[in-house]
Structure formats: C-alpha cells, structure tokens
Amino acid sequence: MSSREESTNIISLNHAEFIVLGLIAENPSHAYNINKRIEERGMRNWTNIGRSSIYRVIKSLEKKGLTDKWIEEIDNRTINVYKITDLGSKILRDKVYKVISKFKGRRDPNYDVALSMYSVLSKEEQVRAFKNSLEIINNDIEMLIQQEEISKRESLKQWGGYPLNIKALFIRPIKVMETHIEFIEWMLKEIMEETTPWEE
C-alpha cells in the first residue's frame, strides 16, 4: 500500500469536510468568509453543504488536526481564523486524487468538488488521475455493452423482442459515460497545453 493510500485510510473526509477543507486551503478563513464564498460560487447548487453546518464541520476538521486557528480582532469582536495544516494539505491532495482517479462517469457528489480543487495536484498527478478515470469508464462501457448483448439475446429467446425501456437502462449510462470520456480527454489536452507562470 502506498503512503498516499495509507494516509487516506487513517483520516477520511465526508462531503462537507471535503468542501470546507478545500476552501480553507485556498486561504486562511473565518466561518463567515467560508459561507460567503460558498454562496458567491453557487456551491449549494452542486454540493450538499448546509448553511448551519459550517461551524460543526470546522470543529471536526480542527479535531482531526487538519486545520489550525488563531484569533483576530475585527470591529471590536474576536473571530477564529482557520488555516490548513500540513496534514490537512496531504489529506486534501489524497482525497482530490482519489476522487478524480476513481471516477466512473456516474453520479458522485464529490467529483465536482474534487474537480474544483484539482490544481492542488502536480501536473503529473493530474494526468495520472484523469487517465485512470478514463480507463475505468472505458472498462465499464465495455461491461455494459456485453451485458446489453447478453440481455438482448435472452430477451429475444424468451419474449421475442427487446423492450425499449429495458434497452434504455443499458444505453443511458453508456451515453453518459461517453460524454464523460469526451470531457476527460478535453481536460487532459488542456492540462498538457497549460503553461504555468514559471514554465513560460
């Protein structure tokens, strides 16, 4: 087992913790600022993060040693400002890598979150993660096509036809996964062509 897998197994992140840790990783933040960025980015439209859960999530991250805090005084009141720890950075990178590299082209609430944070990975890790996902999706498509052919043959034998509603159950996920393949191939092309300021 790699050190990446070991650290991921030691400390896990639920969906809300994943989102909040990623936002804290961008820059040290207090709870109000985190909530504000979630609103500004419309994240509640594509994640499952409630308004009232932010404080609970922050406390959980702090308890796991993934964030640290200091106190600042703003407008005659004290607030806690949170920053990501070294352990938190490692766990976040592991989570982003794992979610992207294991993506199967089907509904995963963490995928868009990981996608929004993929830049925490090195270019090599980005390419490896997306290529791994591509391989998984292609394998799943092959499996679905084989299942569809088997079901079609059995259906023809038993009922003399292949109902559209049954066929749709196989075809829809294939079409969805083919769209994800196009997207991942586009991402890989963009990553390979992307230049960072120190590469120019």
C-alpha positions as CSV (number, residue, x, y, z in Angstrom):
1,M,0.0,0.0,0.0
2,S,1.4,3.4,-0.9
3,S,1.8,6.3,1.6
4,R,-0.9,8.1,-0.3
5,E,-3.4,5.3,0.4
6,E,-2.2,4.8,4.0
7,S,-2.9,8.5,4.9
8,T,-6.3,8.4,3.2
9,N,-7.2,5.3,5.2
10,I,-6.2,6.9,8.5
11,I,-8.3,10.1,8.2
12,S,-11.4,10.3,6.0
13,L,-13.3,13.3,4.8
14,N,-17.0,13.4,4.4
15,H,-18.6,15.5,1.7
16,A,-19.0,18.7,3.8
17,E,-15.5,18.4,5.3
18,F,-14.0,18.0,1.8
19,I,-15.6,21.2,0.6
20,V,-14.7,23.3,3.7
21,L,-11.1,22.0,3.9
22,G,-10.7,22.9,0.2
23,L,-11.9,26.4,0.8
24,I,-9.6,26.8,3.8
25,A,-6.7,25.5,1.7
26,E,-7.2,28.4,-0.7
27,N,-6.6,30.9,2.0
28,P,-7.0,31.2,5.8
29,S,-10.6,31.9,6.5
30,H,-13.2,32.5,9.2
31,A,-16.6,30.8,9.1
32,Y,-18.4,33.8,7.7
33,N,-15.9,34.1,4.8
34,I,-16.3,30.4,4.0
35,N,-20.1,30.7,3.9
36,K,-19.7,33.8,1.7
37,R,-17.5,32.0,-0.8
38,I,-19.9,29.1,-0.9
39,E,-22.7,31.5,-1.8
40,E,-20.7,33.5,-4.3
41,R,-19.8,30.3,-6.2
42,G,-23.3,28.9,-6.1
43,M,-21.8,25.8,-4.5
44,R,-25.1,24.9,-2.9
45,N,-26.4,24.2,-6.4
46,W,-23.9,21.4,-7.0
47,T,-22.8,20.3,-3.5
48,N,-24.6,19.1,-0.3
49,I,-23.4,21.7,2.2
50,G,-25.9,23.4,4.5
51,R,-25.6,26.9,5.9
52,S,-25.7,25.9,9.5
53,S,-23.2,23.0,9.2
54,I,-20.1,25.2,8.6
55,Y,-19.2,25.6,12.3
56,R,-19.7,21.9,13.0
57,V,-17.6,21.0,10.0
58,I,-14.8,23.4,11.0
59,K,-14.7,21.9,14.6
60,S,-14.5,18.4,13.1
61,L,-11.6,19.4,10.8
62,E,-9.8,21.0,13.8
63,K,-10.3,17.9,15.9
64,K,-8.8,15.7,13.2
65,G,-5.7,18.0,13.1
66,L,-6.5,19.1,9.5
67,T,-6.9,22.8,10.4
68,D,-5.4,25.2,13.0
69,K,-6.7,28.5,14.2
70,W,-5.7,31.8,15.6
71,I,-7.8,34.7,16.9
72,E,-8.1,38.1,15.3
73,E,-10.0,41.2,16.4
74,I,-12.3,42.8,13.8
75,D,-14.7,45.6,14.7
76,N,-14.2,45.2,18.4
77,R,-15.0,41.5,18.3
78,T,-12.8,38.4,18.2
79,I,-13.1,35.8,15.5
80,N,-11.4,32.5,14.8
81,V,-9.4,32.3,11.6
82,Y,-8.6,28.8,10.3
83,K,-5.7,27.6,8.2
84,I,-4.9,24.2,6.7
85,T,-2.2,22.2,8.4
86,D,0.5,20.2,6.7
87,L,-1.5,17.0,7.5
88,G,-4.7,18.7,6.1
89,S,-2.9,19.6,2.9
90,K,-1.8,16.0,2.5
91,I,-5.2,14.6,3.2
92,L,-6.8,17.1,0.8
93,R,-4.4,16.2,-2.0
94,D,-5.1,12.5,-1.4
95,K,-8.8,13.0,-1.5
96,V,-8.8,15.0,-4.7
97,Y,-6.5,12.5,-6.4
98,K,-8.6,9.5,-5.3
99,V,-11.9,11.0,-6.3
100,I,-10.7,12.1,-9.7
101,S,-8.8,8.9,-10.4
102,K,-11.6,6.6,-9.3
103,F,-14.4,8.4,-11.1
104,K,-16.6,6.1,-13.1
105,G,-18.6,8.7,-15.1
106,R,-21.6,8.3,-12.8
107,R,-23.2,10.5,-10.1
108,D,-20.7,11.3,-7.4
109,P,-21.3,14.4,-5.2
110,N,-17.6,14.6,-4.5
111,Y,-16.5,14.7,-8.2
112,D,-17.3,18.4,-8.9
113,V,-15.7,19.3,-5.6
114,A,-12.5,17.4,-6.5
115,L,-12.6,19.0,-10.0
116,S,-12.7,22.4,-8.5
117,M,-9.6,21.6,-6.4
118,Y,-7.6,19.5,-8.9
119,S,-4.9,22.2,-9.1
120,V,-3.6,21.0,-5.6
121,L,-2.2,18.1,-7.5
122,S,1.0,18.2,-9.5
123,K,0.7,18.1,-13.3
124,E,1.9,14.5,-13.3
125,E,-0.7,13.5,-10.7
126,Q,-3.5,15.4,-12.6
127,V,-2.7,13.4,-15.8
128,R,-2.4,10.1,-13.9
129,A,-5.7,10.7,-12.1
130,F,-7.7,11.6,-15.2
131,K,-6.1,8.8,-17.3
132,N,-7.0,6.3,-14.5
133,S,-10.6,7.5,-14.6
134,L,-10.7,7.2,-18.4
135,E,-9.6,3.6,-18.1
136,I,-12.3,2.8,-15.5
137,I,-15.0,4.4,-17.6
138,N,-13.9,2.6,-20.8
139,N,-13.9,-0.7,-19.0
140,D,-17.4,0.0,-17.6
141,I,-18.7,0.8,-21.0
142,E,-17.4,-2.5,-22.4
143,M,-19.0,-4.4,-19.5
144,L,-22.4,-2.6,-20.1
145,I,-22.2,-3.4,-23.8
146,Q,-21.6,-7.0,-23.1
147,Q,-24.5,-7.1,-20.6
148,E,-26.8,-5.5,-23.1
149,E,-25.9,-8.1,-25.7
150,I,-26.5,-10.9,-23.3
151,S,-29.8,-9.4,-22.2
152,K,-30.8,-8.8,-25.7
153,R,-30.2,-12.4,-26.8
154,E,-32.1,-13.7,-23.7
155,S,-35.0,-11.4,-24.3
156,L,-35.3,-12.4,-27.9
157,K,-35.4,-16.0,-26.9
158,Q,-37.9,-15.6,-24.1
159,W,-40.2,-12.8,-25.3
160,G,-39.5,-12.5,-28.9
161,G,-38.5,-8.8,-28.6
162,Y,-36.3,-6.4,-26.7
163,P,-38.4,-3.7,-24.9
164,L,-37.1,-0.1,-25.3
165,N,-37.5,0.6,-21.6
166,I,-35.0,-2.3,-20.8
167,K,-32.6,-1.2,-23.5
168,A,-32.7,2.3,-22.2
169,L,-31.4,1.1,-18.8
170,F,-28.2,0.0,-20.6
171,I,-27.9,2.7,-23.2
172,R,-28.4,5.7,-21.0
173,P,-25.3,5.0,-18.7
174,I,-23.2,4.3,-21.8
175,K,-24.2,7.6,-23.4
176,V,-23.5,9.5,-20.1
177,M,-20.1,7.8,-19.8
178,E,-19.2,8.6,-23.4
179,T,-19.8,12.2,-22.6
180,H,-17.5,12.0,-19.6
181,I,-14.9,10.4,-21.8
182,E,-15.0,13.4,-24.1
183,F,-14.8,15.7,-21.1
184,I,-11.8,13.9,-19.6
185,E,-10.0,13.8,-22.9
186,W,-10.6,17.6,-23.2
187,M,-9.2,18.1,-19.7
188,L,-6.1,16.1,-20.4
189,K,-5.5,18.1,-23.6
190,E,-5.9,21.4,-21.6
191,I,-3.6,20.2,-18.8
192,M,-0.9,19.2,-21.3
193,E,-1.1,22.5,-23.1
194,E,-1.4,24.6,-20.0
195,T,1.7,26.6,-19.0
196,T,2.2,28.0,-15.5
197,P,4.0,31.3,-15.0
198,W,7.3,29.6,-14.1
199,E,7.1,27.5,-17.3
200,E,6.6,30.4,-19.7
